[in-house]
């Protein structure tokens, strides 16, 4: 399924909530109705965000993880607008003062359901602020834990709308649709929470230091392996069933034995825990995910690969399979940080080189950029300024 198909599905899923607007032309308008529809559509955007944020579920909709993440963020912007507009319109419709937005009252049934919506609004603001205005200022761990509030947030929204939503109470079929979304949300959350239980087990059979900051890990399956990884794909690794996972690019995948290799740079508690594991330790893996470099695996257009540091890992297997059709530029802070340099130089010859500045432009080529978010943004902006079209420029930033 393509992202356009997912967008079409989102549009179709929103149509039932627009039905109450049809009554405005007959009744002469109504701010309250518009407020209710805005709230329902905002809740639907959050529903889709949760669905696409669950990688195990989203992978069944589209294998292009980067495009799904971009759509997830776009839905966040749409949902933010609708969720914030909803209480403001309700305030106008009910002729209330600003305290209406924060007043918590559980003394009677309707006020209790309205208060659930106010609590959900507070949780949403915390989630939205840490994902937008404060994203650069907060640590990744804070951002990640704040994202967990999306589950109780959406649950509160479902309860709030079912308790006070006049559009739902006036249209039984629409309320049934709303409840179906609520139950499907519960199933998605249950799926995501239980996903580590059916992730595949792998045994660590080798750990080799290949640079001052990068370790190569070799893992063999215990039982059924993951499906074979294509060049540029990544898997999520965790040191225990309920341990925190991190994504790492596959640098070698043996389709016959299921053995996988990863090159991991030291970066925080997860990688420190990996380094401390003895040979023979068991890990949990899920994946593979992503479609980065898929456009470089066929066709006649030459591929120009641009990597920053350990960002070269998505390209290693591609070079092994299609080395004659690619050119690789590698930016590193020191020569000893150029992991896989010897193999890449052997396979590519003069087509493997340090990254010059500005980045080189080759006529008719497709460009693939991988590295830290700052590196990717700078190289992408440079290539765009120099005339590289958007549809020939593909990027992969580190996903945490």
C-alpha positions in Angstrom: 0.0 0.0 0.0 1.4 3.4 -1.0 1.2 6.6 1.2 -1.3 8.0 -1.3 -3.6 5.0 -0.6 -3.2 5.6 3.1 -4.2 9.2 2.6 -7.2 8.1 0.6 -8.2 5.8 3.4 -7.8 8.7 5.9 -10.1 10.8 3.8 -12.7 8.1 3.5 -12.6 7.5 7.3 -13.3 11.2 7.9 -16.4 11.4 5.7 -18.9 10.1 8.3 -17.9 12.8 10.7 -18.8 15.5 8.1 -22.4 14.4 7.9 -23.6 16.6 10.8 -22.4 19.6 8.7 -25.0 18.9 6.1 -27.7 20.0 8.6 -26.1 23.5 8.9 -27.6 24.5 5.5 -31.1 23.5 6.7 -30.8 25.0 10.2 -29.0 28.2 9.3 -25.6 27.4 10.9 -24.3 26.4 14.3 -20.9 27.0 15.9 -21.6 24.1 18.3 -22.0 21.7 15.4 -18.8 22.9 13.8 -17.0 22.6 17.1 -18.2 19.0 17.5 -17.1 18.0 14.0 -13.7 19.6 14.6 -13.3 17.6 17.7 -14.3 14.4 16.1 -11.9 15.0 13.1 -9.1 15.9 15.5 -9.7 12.7 17.4 -9.6 10.7 14.1 -6.3 12.3 13.2 -4.9 11.2 16.6 -6.3 7.7 16.0 -4.4 7.5 12.7 -1.3 8.9 14.4 -1.3 6.1 16.9 -1.9 3.5 14.2 1.0 4.8 12.0 3.2 5.2 15.1 3.0 1.5 15.8 5.7 0.3 13.5 4.6 -3.4 13.6 1.1 -2.2 12.4 2.3 0.5 10.0 4.7 -2.0 8.3 1.6 -3.9 7.2 0.2 -0.8 5.5 3.4 0.4 3.8 7.0 -0.7 3.8 8.2 2.9 3.2 8.9 3.7 6.9 10.2 7.2 6.1 7.1 8.2 4.2 4.9 6.8 7.0 6.8 8.8 9.6 6.4 12.0 7.5 2.6 11.3 7.3 2.5 10.7 11.0 4.0 14.1 11.6 1.6 15.8 9.1 -1.3 14.2 10.9 0.1 15.7 14.1 -0.1 19.2 12.6 -3.7 18.6 11.4 -4.8 17.1 14.6 -3.2 19.9 16.6 -5.2 22.5 14.7 -8.5 20.6 15.0 -8.0 19.7 18.7 -7.2 23.3 19.6 -10.0 24.8 17.5 -12.6 22.4 19.1 -12.6 23.9 22.7 -12.3 27.4 21.4 -15.5 27.0 19.3 -17.2 25.3 22.2 -16.3 28.3 24.4 -17.9 30.7 21.8 -21.0 28.5 21.3 -21.7 28.2 25.1 -20.8 31.9 25.7 -18.3 30.9 28.4 -15.2 32.7 29.8 -11.6 31.4 29.4 -11.9 29.4 32.7 -14.2 27.1 30.8 -11.2 25.5 29.2 -9.5 24.5 32.5 -12.4 24.0 35.0 -12.5 20.5 36.3 -15.8 19.4 37.7 -16.9 15.8 38.5 -20.0 16.7 40.5 -22.4 15.6 37.8 -22.4 13.3 34.8 -22.1 15.8 31.9 -19.5 18.0 33.6 -17.5 14.9 34.4 -17.4 13.9 30.6 -16.5 17.6 29.8 -13.7 17.5 32.4 -12.3 14.3 30.7 -12.0 16.4 27.6 -10.2 19.2 29.5 -7.7 16.7 30.9 -7.2 15.3 27.4 -6.5 18.8 26.2 -3.8 19.3 28.8 -2.2 16.1 27.9 -2.3 17.0 24.2 -0.7 20.4 24.8 2.2 18.7 26.7 2.6 16.2 23.8 2.4 18.8 21.1 4.8 21.2 22.8 7.5 18.6 23.4 7.1 17.4 19.7 7.3 20.9 18.2 8.4 24.1 20.0 10.4 22.3 22.7 11.7 19.4 20.6 15.2 20.8 20.3 15.4 21.6 24.0 14.2 18.4 25.6 16.2 15.2 25.9 15.1 12.2 23.7 14.1 10.2 26.8 11.8 13.0 27.9 10.3 13.3 24.5 9.8 9.5 24.3 8.1 9.2 27.7 5.9 12.2 26.9 4.7 10.4 23.8 3.3 7.6 25.9 0.6 9.9 27.1 -1.0 9.6 23.6 -2.6 6.3 24.7 -4.5 7.7 27.7 -5.1 10.9 25.8 -6.9 9.2 22.9 -8.8 7.0 25.4 -10.0 10.1 27.2 -11.1 11.7 23.9 -13.2 8.6 23.1 -14.9 8.7 26.5 -15.4 12.5 26.3 -17.0 12.5 22.9 -19.2 9.5 23.6 -20.5 11.2 26.8 -21.2 14.7 25.5 -21.1 14.5 21.7 -24.5 15.7 20.5 -23.5 14.7 16.9 -23.0 11.1 18.1 -26.1 10.9 20.2 -28.3 12.3 17.4 -27.0 9.7 14.9 -26.9 6.2 16.2 -25.0 4.9 13.2 -22.3 7.5 13.7 -22.0 6.6 17.4 -21.6 2.9 16.3 -18.8 4.0 14.0 -17.2 6.0 16.8 -17.3 3.0 19.2 -15.8 0.8 16.4 -12.9 3.2 16.2 -12.5 3.1 20.0 -12.4 -0.7 20.0 -9.9 -0.8 17.1 -7.7 1.8 19.0 -7.7 -0.5 22.0 -6.7 -3.5 19.8 -3.8 -1.4 18.3 -2.6 -0.4 21.7 -2.8 -4.0 22.9 -0.9 -5.1 19.8 1.8 -2.6 20.3 2.3 -3.4 24.0 2.4 -7.1 23.4 4.6 -6.9 20.3 7.9 -7.7 22.1 6.4 -11.1 23.1 6.4 -12.3 19.5 9.6 -10.5 18.3 12.2 -13.0 17.1 15.0 -14.3 19.3 18.6 -14.1 18.0 21.8 -15.2 19.7 24.9 -13.0 19.7 27.7 -14.9 18.1 30.3 -12.2 17.5 31.2 -8.7 18.6 34.1 -7.0 16.9 35.3 -3.4 17.4 35.8 -2.0 13.9 36.6 1.6 14.9 37.2 3.6 18.1 33.4 4.1 18.5 31.7 1.4 16.4 31.1 -2.3 17.1 30.0 -4.9 14.6 27.6 -7.5 16.0 26.8 -10.8 14.4 23.5 -12.5 15.3 22.0 -15.8 14.4 18.4 -16.8 14.7 17.1 -19.0 17.4 14.2 -20.7 15.7 12.3 -18.9 12.9 14.3 -16.0 11.5 13.0 -12.6 10.3 12.2 -12.3 6.7 15.3 -11.5 4.6 16.4 -7.8 4.8 16.8 -5.8 1.6 19.7 -3.3 1.3 19.0 -0.1 3.3 16.5 -1.7 5.7 16.8 -1.7 9.5 15.7 -3.8 12.5 14.8 -2.9 16.0 17.0 -4.6 18.6 16.4 -5.0 22.3 18.5 -6.8 24.9 15.5 -8.3 26.6 11.8 -8.9 26.0 10.7 -5.6 27.7 14.0 -3.7 27.3 14.0 -0.5 25.3 14.6 -1.1 21.5 16.7 0.9 19.1 16.8 0.7 15.3 20.0 -0.3 13.5 20.7 -0.7 9.8 21.4 -4.2 8.6 24.9 -4.3 7.1 24.8 -8.0 6.1 21.9 -10.4 5.7 22.4 -14.1 4.9 19.1 -15.3 3.3 20.2 -18.9 3.7 21.0 -19.0 7.4 19.2 -15.9 8.6 22.4 -14.5 10.1 22.4 -10.7 10.5 25.2 -8.2 11.0 24.9 -4.7 12.5 27.4 -1.9 13.0 26.5 0.1 16.1 28.0 3.4 17.2 28.4 4.1 20.9 25.5 6.4 21.7 23.8 6.1 25.1 22.5 3.5 27.5 21.2 1.0 24.9 24.5 0.7 23.0 26.4 0.5 26.3 24.1 -2.4 27.3 24.8 -4.1 24.0 28.5 -3.8 24.4 28.3 -5.4 27.8 26.5 -8.5 26.5 28.6 -11.7 26.3 28.8 -13.9 23.3 25.9 -16.3 23.5 23.4 -13.7 24.9 19.9 -13.7 23.5 18.4 -10.5 21.9 15.0 -9.7 20.6 14.6 -8.3 17.0 11.7 -7.1 14.9 11.6 -5.9 11.4 13.1 -5.4 8.9 11.6 -2.0 8.1 12.1 0.8 5.6 12.5 1.3 1.8 15.5 3.5 1.8 17.7 2.8 -1.3 14.9 0.8 -3.0 15.1 3.2 -5.9 18.8 2.5 -6.3 18.3 -1.2 -6.7 16.9 -1.1 -10.2 16.7 1.1 -13.3 19.4 2.7 -15.3 19.9 5.9 -13.4 23.2 6.0 -11.5 23.0 6.2 -7.7 25.1 8.7 -5.7 25.3 7.7 -2.0 26.4 10.3 0.6 27.0 9.1 4.1 28.0 10.9 7.3 30.0 8.7 9.7 28.2 5.5 10.7 25.4 6.6 8.3 27.3 4.5 5.7 25.7 1.3 7.1 22.5 1.4 5.0 24.7 1.5 1.9 27.1 -1.4 2.6 24.9 -4.2 1.4 23.8 -2.1 -1.6 27.4 -1.7 -2.7 27.9 -5.5 -2.4 24.9 -6.2 -4.7 25.1 -3.3 -7.1 28.6 -1.8 -6.8 29.1 -1.1 -10.5 26.1 1.3 -10.6 26.9 3.4 -7.5 29.2 6.1 -6.3 29.8 6.7 -2.6 31.0 9.8 -0.8 31.8 9.3 2.9 32.2 12.2 5.4 34.1 11.3 8.6 35.8 13.3 11.3 38.9 11.1 11.3 40.1 8.4 9.0 39.8 5.7 11.7 36.1 6.5 11.9 35.5 5.4 8.2 34.0 2.0 9.0 34.0 -0.5 6.1 36.3 1.8 4.2 38.7 -1.0 3.1 35.9 -3.2 1.7 34.1 -0.2 0.0 37.3 1.0 -1.6 38.0 -2.4 -2.9 34.6 -2.8 -4.4 34.2 0.7 -5.8 37.7 1.9 -6.4 37.9 5.6 -7.2 34.1 5.8 -6.9 34.5 5.6 -3.1 35.9 9.0 -1.9 35.7 11.5 1.0 32.8 13.9 0.7 33.9 17.2 -0.9 32.2 20.5 -0.2 30.0 21.4 -1.8 28.5 18.0 -2.5 29.1 16.9 -6.1 26.2 16.9 -8.6 26.0 14.3 -11.4 23.6 14.6 -14.3 20.7 12.2 -14.2 21.7 10.6 -10.9 19.5 9.7 -7.9 20.9 10.9 -4.5 20.7 9.0 -1.2 21.8 10.8 1.9 22.2 9.1 5.3 23.6 10.3 8.6 22.7 12.5 11.6 19.7 14.8 11.2 21.9 17.8 11.0 24.2 16.2 8.3 21.2 15.1 6.3 19.6 18.5 6.4 22.7 20.3 5.4 23.5 18.0 2.5 19.9 18.0 1.3 19.7 21.8 1.4 23.0 22.0 -0.5 21.9 19.6 -3.2 18.5 21.4 -3.6 20.2 24.8 -4.0 22.4 23.3 -6.8 19.4 22.1 -8.7 18.8 18.5 -7.7 15.0 17.8 -8.0 13.1 16.6 -5.0 12.0 13.4 -6.7 15.7 12.4 -7.2 16.7 13.0 -3.6 16.1 10.4 -0.9 17.2 10.8 2.8 17.5 8.6 5.8 18.0 10.2 9.2 18.7 8.3 12.4 15.4 7.1 13.9 15.3 6.7 17.7 
